[in-house]
Amino acid sequence: MLNATLVLSRHADDGAEMYRKYFVVADFGLKRGEGNASIIPMSAGCPMPEQDRFTVLGGEKEALLSAVDKIKALPGNEGFAAILHFDPSN
């Protein structure tokens, strides 16, 4: 099982720092060659994909990276820099 915190940040036009934080959990799927991922918002008003839990081909690493890609591609998350922390306390 992989647990990570994804922090998105950028500066607004007025110089204020904006950030969004998500907790991502990934593990192996029920079948060989699958990975499951769950996305949990940790900041109020975070955009979320229609499905917050999904399965991908590969394994837990592929599931985690797929979740990060889904989050970064959401409308409203454009222009944010992304940092992935494997220590969930960050």
QUIVENCOR-V168763 format. One record per backbone hydrogen bond with DSSP energy under -0.5 kcal/mol. CO is the residue of the C=O (numbers start at 1). NH is the residue of the N-H. Records with the same first field share a line. If there is no record, write none. Layout:
CO->NH, NH
//
This chain:
2->26
4->24
5->7, 85
6->8, 22
7->83
8->20
9->81
10->18
12->15
16->12
18->10
20->8
21->42, 43
22->6
23->40
24->4
25->38
26->2
27->36
31->34
33->58
34->29
35->56
36->27
37->54
38->25
40->23
43->46
50->52
52->39
54->37
56->35
57->59
59->63
60->64
61->65
62->66
63->67
64->68
65->69
66->70
67->71
68->72
69->73
71->74
74->77
77->80
81->9
83->7, 85
85->5
86->88
87->90
//
